[in-house]
Amino acid sequence: MSGGEPTRSPIRQDGRAVAVHLLSGFLGSGKTTLLNQVVDYYKAQDIKVAIIMNELGDVNLDGQFVDGDVPMAEMLGGCICCTIRSDLSLELKELIEEHEPDVVLIESTGAANPMEIIDAVTEAALLMRIDLRTIATVVDGPELLARSKRGGRTFKLMQEQIRCATDLIVNKADKLAPEELVEVEQLVRELNAFAPLTVTVRSVIDLAIFDPAGGSETASAVASSAAAASSSSSAASDPAAPGGHECGPGCSHEDHDHAHGHAHGHTHESHAHVMTLTHYFAGAVNSYDFEELLNQLPQNVYRAKGIVTFLDTNSRFLFQFAYRETEFIRITPQGDVHDVAVFIGEHFDKDALLAELAKLEP
Ligand SMILES: Nc1nc2c(ncn2[C@@H]2O[C@H](COP(=O)(O)OP(=O)(O)OP(=O)(O)O)[C@@H](O)[C@H]2O)c(=O)[nH]1
């Protein structure tokens, strides 16, 4: 914005607060699948929506699939809940000033701790009139079940995402036997007994929770509780302060003090172990070799996605690899988009993977 220009207020002209909905859930659980349905739902009702998408990698592949007319801010290369957390309020402010949406959807990285994002949104609420309505957590049913058997930090993060939800979507029911589904529902209910729970395939839910006038009481309660904590002098920012922070009714996890207390410039143990590798392809690759590479990925690479051109078909594809399953979708990318692959996992051997990728290039 040029120097002499008056600054526009980040408040809608009708004075109403901009509704904000947060889509949470672990990597590959079905957040983007949900986001696209919500965008279509708004468009059908002439509701103006803007999106903030956050990716751990350096490229936003999910954005390729979102309606090109929808204003979108991309926050790449880090997680909004920590490394680029302070940027979130700025992005929100700019998006609202420039596009004056009725509603903003935030899709966080699957590795994000929602409580930290709720805090960041609440901080943004000090600058502009926004109203956090929903924290919808998409749960990858089969993955939650598998991780519940072996524990670990990823399971802990999934638990936090469930605890903080105002709406729970237990997805990928098609990959669960009936008795497994019961087990998953029990697991989720033990963690969060309050939020409405829907079992889904491809994140298909009743989208009324995203109605501009609707939304959950709980989200506001979680947010205002976070606001109270962050504005109550040093208590919230001092990890040593007793009772430094209390969650709202939707979020009651025991180690919250730890997670939140370290929100200001400290490490975030819950997902500090997640790492990414972004690889740009120099040219087209053989489709069989590429599929084989995905099939052979180590167990601790649990998510990969990207755009590839195959020598043998001469077409470009978006690929999705989530928990050992791969999907290819033929695409015609808009604008100047490189062939790229992003791998996300825990402590995997980047050099070994880069060597395998190099073998693909003729
Ligand atoms: N079998 C099955 N696959 C699904 C379902 N929902 C989504 N998927 C697939 O799972 C993969 C990941 O879905 P996304 O919607 O991109 O997941 P996400 O949570 O946005 O992923 P990240 O952005 O990496 O965190 C895609 O290949 C989807 O087609 C489902 O209900 N069942």
The ligand as a MOL file (V3000), in Angstrom:
LIG
                    3D

  0  0  0     0  0            999 V3000
M  V30 BEGIN CTAB
M  V30 COUNTS 32 34 0 0 0
M  V30 BEGIN ATOM
M  V30 1 N -10.2360 -44.2120 1.2030 0
M  V30 2 C -10.4840 -42.9400 1.4730 0
M  V30 3 N -9.6310 -41.9720 1.0490 0
M  V30 4 C -9.9140 -40.6900 1.3570 0
M  V30 5 C -11.0750 -40.3210 2.1180 0
M  V30 6 N -11.0580 -38.9660 2.2700 0
M  V30 7 C -9.9640 -38.5070 1.6360 0
M  V30 8 N -9.2640 -39.5340 1.0780 0
M  V30 9 C -7.9960 -39.4660 0.3130 0
M  V30 10 O -6.9410 -39.2150 1.2520 0
M  V30 11 C -5.9330 -38.3910 0.6450 0
M  V30 12 C -5.7130 -37.1500 1.5050 0
M  V30 13 O -6.8860 -36.3180 1.4760 0
M  V30 14 P -6.7960 -34.7270 1.6870 0
M  V30 15 O -8.1800 -34.1780 1.6960 0
M  V30 16 O -5.8160 -34.1310 0.7240 0
M  V30 17 O -6.1550 -34.7030 3.1360 0
M  V30 18 P -5.5310 -33.4640 3.9550 0
M  V30 19 O -5.9080 -33.6620 5.3570 0
M  V30 20 O -5.9110 -32.1740 3.3050 0
M  V30 21 O -3.9670 -33.7190 3.7320 0
M  V30 22 P -2.7400 -32.7160 4.1550 0
M  V30 23 O -2.9900 -31.4170 3.4350 0
M  V30 24 O -1.5070 -33.4340 3.6910 0
M  V30 25 O -2.7470 -32.6040 5.6270 0
M  V30 26 C -6.4330 -38.0880 -0.7480 0
M  V30 27 O -5.8290 -39.0050 -1.6280 0
M  V30 28 C -7.9400 -38.2910 -0.6640 0
M  V30 29 O -8.5240 -38.6200 -1.9040 0
M  V30 30 C -11.9600 -41.3740 2.5560 0
M  V30 31 O -12.9740 -41.1720 3.2370 0
M  V30 32 N -11.6010 -42.6340 2.2150 0
M  V30 END ATOM
M  V30 BEGIN BOND
M  V30 1 1 1 2
M  V30 2 2 2 3
M  V30 3 1 2 32
M  V30 4 1 3 4
M  V30 5 2 4 5
M  V30 6 1 4 8
M  V30 7 1 5 6
M  V30 8 1 5 30
M  V30 9 2 6 7
M  V30 10 1 7 8
M  V30 11 1 8 9
M  V30 12 1 9 10
M  V30 13 1 9 28
M  V30 14 1 10 11
M  V30 15 1 11 12
M  V30 16 1 11 26
M  V30 17 1 12 13
M  V30 18 1 13 14
M  V30 19 2 14 15
M  V30 20 1 14 16
M  V30 21 1 14 17
M  V30 22 1 17 18
M  V30 23 2 18 19
M  V30 24 1 18 20
M  V30 25 1 18 21
M  V30 26 1 21 22
M  V30 27 2 22 23
M  V30 28 1 22 24
M  V30 29 1 22 25
M  V30 30 1 26 27
M  V30 31 1 26 28
M  V30 32 1 28 29
M  V30 33 2 30 31
M  V30 34 1 30 32
M  V30 END BOND
M  V30 END CTAB
M  END
